[in-house]
Amino acid sequence: MTEKLYDQDPYLFSFYAKVLSCAEAKKGYEIILDKTAFFPESAGQSCDSGFINGARVNQVTVKDGIIKHLTDSPVSEGEEVIGDIDSEKRMRNMAHHSAEHVISGIIKERFGFENVGFNLSDKQVTIDTSGALSDENITLIEAEANRIVRENRRIHALYPSPNQAQMLDFRSKKEITENLRLIMIDGVDLCACSAPHLRSTGEIGCIKITDRQSYKGGTRLHMLCSADAIRDYQFKQDELLKIARFFSKKPELAFEAVQKQAEEIKRLCRTAAILTKERALNLLEKHKAEEVAVIFDNLLSQDNKIELANSLLKEKAKLCAVLSGDDDNGYSGVAASKADDTKPLLEALKAQLNAKGGGKGAMLHLSIFSTEEKIKDFFFNIP
């Protein structure tokens, strides 16, 4: 068993230990120490990182009470080494994990929902609840959580005996019969947990629920706190100000301005659809007598191109192409043929015009990296 120094002092960022073993592994070296302050990947959160005698610790795992440190270089067995924890990452993890207990405790008390999932990584922090939460519920939870932060309530680590544990009402995702460790936040939460925590809620700084989504019949909350929450707030404020200035509106009127523009864009799109459909009909009338029709038009949509090509085949055309683009960037669109098999046409397009694409039946969807002149020459002179 490895002695867990992080249980004794979560603010211990440097420690001495003896190397019990060092074995080469697939991605580095697995080091086992007689004691460690490195918290392993556990309790829903990522592991600590740092160094052991200058060897970078990339991963820390635990199995059967043995904690293994995966490093990028070896150390000598029997040697006394110095472990250095990445204190910034540890403090971030402790702040977010303590914040999760605050939020989960409030949700349990207010709504009776359990925490059924927790993930604390470098990229995101999520909490999964057993029941659905509305936007109004989340506003209430966040306000109460930040009140508890401001009140700077104490956070305790408790180690009750089995008899004592039977008398306690605590949260736990699984039944624990021995070595029970509880984290208690005064008046807020009592939960089984093996992770390091802050001394008090005030150290969390602030808590922000940044998003929610329905998940497995409950709710998944995305949460940030402390410096992460401030960075997120600053980013979103900057983006809001950009939008407000773009529309020459006050920030509180930015969403209304975006809504109005979105409605105007929808109206213009409907008008454009009508006009492009009329344009396609005019092009059909112009080319319907041709056995080979090659049309270049940058105003037609992909649906317009497909519909026009099908209509040309119903008229006189045996072969047609409807494309948009330019000589510098290439062309895209469709080609259609009355031939039973369009594979030979596709292979010829690929070989002679550097085309890409595919399709089935009479229709090919294409990207052609050639010039308008060469494309016309290909279709009008194809055997």
LUMVEXLUM-822801 format. One line per 8 residues: their letters; for each residue x, y, z of C-alpha. Coordinates in steps of 0.02 Angstrom, whole numbers, plus 50000, padded with zeros to 5 digits. Layout:
A	X:Y:Z  ...
END
This chain:
MTEKLYDQ	50000:50000:50000  50063:50173:49957  50047:50303:50094  49932:50441:50030  50008:50606:50082  49872:50703:49990  49747:50636:50118  49850:50709:50260
DPYLFSFY	49883:50877:50178  49803:50924:50010  49914:51079:50005  50075:50975:50008  50158:51013:49841  50333:50946:49876  50381:50787:49969  50518:50658:49996
AKVLSCAE	50489:50472:49961  50582:50309:49932  50575:50221:49763  50508:50044:49788  50516:49999:49604  50544:50073:49430  50495:49970:49279  50497:50013:49094
AKKGYEII	50322:50024:49018  50249:50055:48845  50242:50244:48865  50381:50276:48989  50423:50209:49162  50308:50152:49303  50372:50210:49471  50303:50151:49639
LDKTAFFP	50348:50253:49793  50325:50210:49976  50222:50369:49993  50158:50502:49873  50069:50669:49864  50018:50636:49683  49830:50606:49674  49791:50468:49547
ESAGQSCD	49654:50473:49417  49503:50435:49525  49339:50502:49594  49292:50570:49423  49443:50685:49405  49608:50686:49314  49769:50646:49406  49901:50766:49469
SGFINGAR	50053:50804:49364  50228:50863:49407  50401:50788:49427  50494:50652:49523  50679:50698:49531  50659:50791:49367  50566:50649:49280  50401:50716:49214
VNQVTVKD	50247:50630:49286  50122:50610:49144  49996:50492:49225  49956:50426:49399  49846:50272:49427  49793:50170:49577  49748:49985:49592  49731:49882:49750
GIIKHLTD	49803:50026:49851  49962:50035:49745  49990:50202:49660  50093:50201:49499  50175:50355:49425  50206:50350:49237  50359:50457:49198  50461:50501:49044
SPVSEGEE	50626:50444:49121  50681:50318:49254  50741:50338:49433  50844:50215:49535  50760:50086:49645  50793:50117:49830  50836:50300:49798  50760:50440:49900
VIGDIDSE	50677:50561:49781  50588:50728:49784  50413:50739:49713  50350:50906:49652  50165:50930:49618  50098:51051:49487  50017:51163:49618  49914:51264:49493
KRMRNMAH	49830:51107:49424  49803:51036:49600  49722:51198:49659  49613:51204:49504  49556:51025:49530  49522:51054:49715  49421:51211:49679  49313:51126:49548
HSAEHVIS	49288:50968:49649  49238:51066:49804  49121:51170:49695  49044:51009:49629  49005:50954:49807  48923:51122:49842  48813:51110:49686  48772:50925:49711
GIIKERFG	48726:50958:49893  48608:51098:49843  48527:50993:49706  48501:50848:49827  48425:50962:49960  48318:51068:49844  48261:50943:49714  48301:50770:49782
FENVGFNL	48409:50724:49631  48568:50623:49647  48736:50658:49567  48755:50508:49449  48910:50566:49356  49056:50684:49374  49201:50723:49258  49342:50842:49299
SDKQVTID	49472:50854:49161  49586:50988:49093  49456:51026:48958  49289:51020:49047  49196:50996:49211  49025:50911:49205  48897:50852:49333  48759:50729:49286
TSGALSDE	48599:50731:49389  48464:50598:49404  48324:50721:49363  48284:50861:49242  48328:51040:49291  48256:51195:49209  48344:51360:49175  48254:51434:49325
NITLIEAE	48314:51289:49435  48493:51318:49378  48484:51505:49413  48429:51464:49590  48565:51332:49613  48702:51447:49552  48646:51593:49661  48640:51483:49816
ANRIVREN	48808:51404:49775  48892:51573:49764  48811:51628:49927  48890:51476:50009  49057:51524:49930  49044:51699:50003  49002:51630:50175  49169:51537:50172
RRIHALYP	49103:51378:50251  49227:51250:50317  49265:51091:50220  49313:50939:50325  49381:50766:50285  49306:50634:50402  49351:50451:50430  49203:50372:50521
SPNQAQML	49204:50195:50588  49082:50070:50510  48965:50095:50660  48973:50284:50644  48945:50274:50457  48782:50180:50482  48712:50329:50575  48761:50457:50443
DFRSKKEI	48660:50512:50292  48790:50540:50157  48795:50538:49968  48885:50395:49882  48874:50319:49707  48924:50147:49774  48918:50054:49939  49079:50073:50039
TENLRLIM	49108:49952:50184  49286:49998:50235  49411:50142:50228  49268:50264:50210  49318:50446:50185  49186:50581:50191  49197:50762:50136  49084:50874:50238
IDGVDLCA	49041:51053:50191  48958:51135:50340  48770:51138:50315  48782:51094:50132  48844:50919:50092  48912:50756:50160  48983:50641:50026  49101:50493:50010
CSAPHLRS	49253:50553:49914  49437:50509:49898  49496:50670:49814  49589:50818:49891  49479:50968:49935  49499:51149:49987  49493:51204:50169  49341:51315:50144
TGEIGCIK	49215:51366:50011  49284:51543:50003  49438:51476:49913  49327:51423:49768  49310:51608:49722  49154:51594:49615  49048:51461:49530  48970:51475:49358
ITDRQSYK	48858:51347:49272  48899:51380:49090  48780:51260:49002  48653:51122:49026  48586:50981:48918  48467:50836:48936  48563:50677:48972  48498:50501:49005
GGTRLHML	48334:50563:49079  48422:50691:49188  48529:50845:49161  48713:50868:49121  48782:51030:49192  48941:51112:49129  49027:51208:49267  49176:51321:49293
CSADAIRD	49243:51408:49446  49384:51518:49507  49504:51581:49371  49423:51467:49239  49254:51550:49267  49332:51724:49256  49420:51681:49092  49258:51611:49022
YQFKQDEL	49163:51767:49076  49294:51881:48998  49289:51786:48833  49098:51792:48824  49094:51975:48872  49219:52017:48736  49117:51921:48607  48955:52006:48663
LKIARFFS	49037:52177:48647  49097:52135:48471  48920:52089:48420  48845:52243:48503  48971:52358:48417  48942:52274:48250  48757:52317:48262  48789:52485:48347
KKPELAFE	48682:52428:48493  48702:52422:48681  48755:52248:48743  48583:52215:48818  48504:52243:48645  48629:52136:48548  48522:51978:48547  48371:52074:48483
AVQKQAEE	48478:52144:48342  48539:51969:48296  48360:51904:48296  48303:52042:48178  48448:52009:48060  48412:51821:48062  48231:51855:48014  48287:51970:47873
IKRLCRTA	48409:51838:47810  48269:51707:47809  48160:51826:47709  48299:51859:47584  48335:51673:47568  48152:51640:47526  48158:51777:47394  48323:51710:47325
AILTKERA	48249:51534:47314  48105:51599:47209  48220:51699:47096  48346:51558:47070  48205:51437:47029  48143:51559:46897  48322:51576:46834  48335:51387:46818
LNLLEKHK	48173:51382:46719  48239:51517:46602  48400:51417:46577  48296:51262:46541  48198:51355:46409  48361:51418:46332  48448:51249:46323  48305:51121:46310
AEEVAVIF	48334:51091:46126  48518:51045:46147  48578:50864:46147  48732:50915:46247  48706:51059:46369  48845:51133:46476  48787:51274:46589  48894:51382:46703
DNLLSQDN	48797:51487:46828  48856:51547:46999  48683:51595:47063  48604:51422:47061  48596:51317:47219  48643:51133:47217  48459:51087:47216  48432:51203:47068
KIELANSL	48574:51118:46975  48505:50943:47007  48328:50994:46956  48390:51082:46799  48497:50932:46746  48351:50811:46770  48236:50927:46671  48362:50938:46527
LKEKAKLC	48370:50747:46517  48180:50744:46501  48196:50860:46351  48323:50832:46210  48485:50818:46311  48581:50655:46309  48720:50731:46414  48723:50887:46520
AVLSGDDD	48822:50976:46655  48768:51118:46771  48915:51196:46863  48968:51348:46964  49140:51415:47010  49287:51494:46920  49449:51446:46833  49556:51490:46984
NGYSGVAA	49463:51388:47114  49381:51254:47009  49199:51209:46979  49067:51107:47070  48896:51043:47023  48820:50897:46930  48832:50804:46767  48695:50690:46701
SKADDTKP	48682:50565:46560  48550:50457:46479  48679:50319:46467  48642:50165:46571  48812:50172:46656  48893:50337:46708  49053:50253:46772  49147:50278:46607
LLEALKAQ	49098:50463:46609  49161:50482:46787  49326:50396:46750  49352:50506:46598  49314:50663:46701  49440:50608:46832  49574:50570:46703  49553:50722:46590
LNAKGGGK	49487:50859:46704  49558:50814:46875  49381:50787:46938  49323:50712:47103  49153:50646:47147  49030:50507:47123  48847:50466:47110  48720:50339:47057
GAMLHLSI	48597:50319:46916  48604:50460:46788  48676:50592:46905  48856:50629:46955  48903:50754:47091  49069:50832:47045  49212:50946:47092  49315:50988:46938
FSTEEKIK	49485:51071:46948  49501:51136:46771  49451:51284:46662  49283:51325:46586  49355:51308:46411  49425:51133:46445  49264:51076:46528  49160:51132:46378
DFFFNIP	49283:51050:46260  49269:50886:46357  49079:50877:46354  49055:50934:46175  49187:50816:46107  49159:50661:46214  49140:50504:46105
END
